[in-house]
Amino acid sequence: MKASLRPLLLILLVLIGTMALGERPVIGINVVVSSREGSDYVSMSVGAAYVDAVVAAGGLPVLVPSVLSDEHLARYIEMVDGFVLTGGADISPARYGQDPHPTVSLLHPRREEFDFKFLESALATGKPVLGICLGMQQLNVLKGGSMIQDIPSQTTSTINHRPSQPIGQHAHDVEVVPGTRLHALLGTTSLRVNSLHHQACIVSPESNVVVSAVAPDGIVEAIELPDHPFALGVQWHPESLASEDPHLNLFRALVEQAAETKRRRAEAATPNGTAMVGNAAAATAE
């Protein structure tokens, strides 16, 4: 090999090594869609806590807008390595065969339509998915479940699941079911959580959805899909408690699974990639 090419090859090897060892998995985060009353102006945004939690867990957050084109949705699905489904308003009860309760505050139609396509497409890839609050409810409904539309008026619960306190404060305990993925991630059967919801999941017995945590009043607080590599939903907001290890561990697990899935996909796409790097390294010794 010509001596003049060796510095360039060494730089290439450094870049390849950096990409292999240091590149953060890309985590796609869906957004809130809102509009002004009496106006056709539509905006999209996301809470900074979701972004910060992904960064703290070692991921690279990317906001995924509610695009109208299936082609653009497919590009986002391919581009990211894992998914966070964020909180928001209420799913249309028509989606699970009910009439709306007076307390229902519907999602923007554009977001609802996009989110369910986004979630279904994400699950089909086998890439990891973490649903938070509304995101968990969407996972449940997508898999054939339904909803308690208003906990205060439709249950006998004495727990306030939507207290008027900062979201960074604990609201109640949850009991984590032993033997579940959630239990393995948290390493505990009891956890203090925050709370910001007035609805609750009703898991269908035919859905193959596993309930992995419940509140003391029996309200479902976490679900998971046993036939998927990593599909987990929690009813609380771990992004707002990410200073505490058990809650940050949910994002760490998502990012770790995303990194592993990304590595396997890369190996499958370029089976000779390792050999190519090895040959390049050998060439520098000539």
JORA-V266560 format. One record per residue. N is the residue number from 1. RES is the residue in one small letter. PHI is phi in radians with two decimals (NA if undefined). OMEGA is omega as a letter, one per 20 degrees, with the letter a starting at -180 (999 if undefined). Layout:
[[N,RES,PHI,OMEGA] [N,RES,PHI,OMEGA]]
//
This chain:
[[1,m,NA,r] [2,k,-1.15,a] [3,a,-1.05,a] [4,s,-1.17,a] [5,l,-1.57,a] [6,r,-1.11,r] [7,p,-1.03,r] [8,l,-1.14,a] [9,l,-1.18,r] [10,l,-1.12,r] [11,i,-1.08,r] [12,l,-1.06,r] [13,l,-1.12,r] [14,v,-1.09,r] [15,l,-1.11,r] [16,i,-1.10,r] [17,g,-1.12,r] [18,t,-1.12,r] [19,m,-1.14,a] [20,a,-1.21,a] [21,l,-1.78,a] [22,g,-2.02,a] [23,e,-1.27,a] [24,r,-1.38,r] [25,p,-1.08,r] [26,v,-1.51,a] [27,i,-1.94,r] [28,g,-1.46,a] [29,i,-2.09,r] [30,n,-1.31,a] [31,v,-2.17,r] [32,v,-1.42,r] [33,v,-1.97,a] [34,s,-2.45,r] [35,s,-2.46,r] [36,r,-1.53,r] [37,e,-1.07,r] [38,g,1.37,a] [39,s,-2.34,r] [40,d,-1.64,r] [41,y,-1.30,r] [42,v,-2.14,r] [43,s,-2.11,r] [44,m,-2.32,a] [45,s,-2.76,r] [46,v,-2.64,r] [47,g,-1.18,a] [48,a,-1.09,a] [49,a,-1.08,r] [50,y,-1.10,a] [51,v,-1.08,a] [52,d,-1.12,a] [53,a,-1.17,r] [54,v,-1.13,r] [55,v,-1.09,a] [56,a,-1.09,a] [57,a,-1.50,r] [58,g,1.74,r] [59,g,-1.75,r] [60,l,-1.93,a] [61,p,-1.30,r] [62,v,-2.31,r] [63,l,-1.38,a] [64,v,-1.86,a] [65,p,-1.25,r] [66,s,-1.38,a] [67,v,-1.23,a] [68,l,-1.55,a] [69,s,-1.57,r] [70,d,-1.11,r] [71,e,-1.13,r] [72,h,-1.21,r] [73,l,-1.02,a] [74,a,-1.06,r] [75,r,-1.14,r] [76,y,-1.12,a] [77,i,-1.04,r] [78,e,-1.24,a] [79,m,-1.30,a] [80,v,-1.73,a] [81,d,-1.83,r] [82,g,-2.83,a] [83,f,-2.37,r] [84,v,-2.06,r] [85,l,-1.74,a] [86,t,-1.55,r] [87,g,-1.34,a] [88,g,2.99,a] [89,a,-1.35,a] [90,d,-1.78,r] [91,i,-1.19,r] [92,s,-1.06,r] [93,p,-1.05,r] [94,a,-1.05,a] [95,r,-1.18,r] [96,y,-2.09,r] [97,g,1.36,r] [98,q,-2.22,r] [99,d,-1.46,a] [100,p,-1.25,r] [101,h,-1.29,a] [102,p,-1.01,a] [103,t,-1.50,a] [104,v,-1.19,r] [105,s,-2.07,a] [106,l,-1.27,r] [107,l,-1.05,r] [108,h,-1.03,a] [109,p,-0.96,a] [110,r,-1.12,r] [111,r,-1.18,a] [112,e,-1.04,a] [113,e,-1.08,a] [114,f,-1.17,a] [115,d,-1.01,a] [116,f,-1.23,r] [117,k,-1.16,a] [118,f,-1.05,a] [119,l,-1.16,a] [120,e,-1.08,r] [121,s,-1.17,r] [122,a,-1.09,r] [123,l,-1.07,a] [124,a,-1.15,a] [125,t,-1.37,a] [126,g,1.42,r] [127,k,-1.29,a] [128,p,-1.22,a] [129,v,-2.31,r] [130,l,-2.13,r] [131,g,-1.74,a] [132,i,-2.08,r] [133,c,0.98,r] [134,l,-0.97,a] [135,g,-1.02,r] [136,m,-1.16,a] [137,q,-1.11,r] [138,q,-1.13,r] [139,l,-1.07,r] [140,n,-1.09,a] [141,v,-1.17,r] [142,l,-1.01,a] [143,k,-1.59,r] [144,g,1.73,r] [145,g,-1.45,r] [146,s,-2.31,a] [147,m,-2.34,q] [148,i,-1.35,a] [149,q,-1.35,r] [150,d,-2.71,a] [151,i,-1.05,a] [152,p,-1.05,a] [153,s,-1.72,a] [154,q,-2.02,r] [155,t,-2.39,r] [156,t,-1.76,a] [157,s,-1.04,r] [158,t,-1.81,r] [159,i,-1.62,r] [160,n,-1.50,a] [161,h,-1.50,r] [162,r,-2.35,a] [163,p,-1.27,r] [164,s,-1.55,r] [165,q,-2.54,r] [166,p,-0.99,a] [167,i,-1.14,r] [168,g,-1.42,r] [169,q,-1.78,r] [170,h,-1.21,a] [171,a,-2.06,a] [172,h,-2.85,r] [173,d,-1.56,r] [174,v,-2.26,r] [175,e,-1.78,a] [176,v,-1.57,a] [177,v,-1.34,r] [178,p,-1.06,r] [179,g,1.52,r] [180,t,-1.53,r] [181,r,-1.07,r] [182,l,-1.04,r] [183,h,-1.06,r] [184,a,-1.12,a] [185,l,-1.28,a] [186,l,-1.55,a] [187,g,1.22,a] [188,t,-2.64,r] [189,t,-1.82,r] [190,s,-2.46,a] [191,l,-2.59,r] [192,r,-1.55,a] [193,v,-2.31,r] [194,n,-1.55,a] [195,s,-2.81,a] [196,l,-2.71,a] [197,h,-2.60,r] [198,h,-2.07,r] [199,q,-2.00,a] [200,a,-2.58,a] [201,c,-1.35,r] [202,i,-1.97,a] [203,v,-1.42,r] [204,s,-1.31,r] [205,p,-1.07,a] [206,e,-1.57,a] [207,s,-1.51,a] [208,n,1.04,r] [209,v,-1.78,a] [210,v,-1.75,r] [211,v,-1.40,a] [212,s,-1.97,r] [213,a,-2.81,r] [214,v,-2.39,r] [215,a,-1.44,r] [216,p,-1.01,r] [217,d,-1.56,r] [218,g,1.60,r] [219,i,-1.13,a] [220,v,-1.20,a] [221,e,-1.98,r] [222,a,-2.78,r] [223,i,-2.39,r] [224,e,-2.67,r] [225,l,-1.84,a] [226,p,-1.21,a] [227,d,-1.66,r] [228,h,-2.15,a] [229,p,-0.98,r] [230,f,-2.88,r] [231,a,-2.42,a] [232,l,-2.34,r] [233,g,-2.26,r] [234,v,-2.21,a] [235,q,-1.43,r] [236,w,-1.51,a] [237,h,-2.02,a] [238,p,-1.14,r] [239,e,-1.11,r] [240,s,-1.55,r] [241,l,-2.15,a] [242,a,-1.22,r] [243,s,-1.31,r] [244,e,-1.82,a] [245,d,-0.94,a] [246,p,-0.99,a] [247,h,-1.39,r] [248,l,-1.13,r] [249,n,-1.05,r] [250,l,-1.10,r] [251,f,-1.28,r] [252,r,-1.06,r] [253,a,-1.11,r] [254,l,-1.05,a] [255,v,-1.16,r] [256,e,-1.10,r] [257,q,-1.16,r] [258,a,-1.11,r] [259,a,-1.13,r] [260,e,-1.17,r] [261,t,-1.11,r] [262,k,-1.10,a] [263,r,-1.09,a] [264,r,-1.14,r] [265,r,-1.13,r] [266,a,-1.15,r] [267,e,-1.14,r] [268,a,-1.19,a] [269,a,-1.34,a] [270,t,-2.27,a] [271,p,-1.08,r] [272,n,-1.75,a] [273,g,-1.03,a] [274,t,-1.10,a] [275,a,-1.13,r] [276,m,-1.10,r] [277,v,-1.12,r] [278,g,-1.09,r] [279,n,-1.14,r] [280,a,-1.15,r] [281,a,-1.11,r] [282,a,-1.14,a] [283,a,-1.14,a] [284,t,-1.20,a] [285,a,-1.50,a] [286,e,-1.20,999]]
//
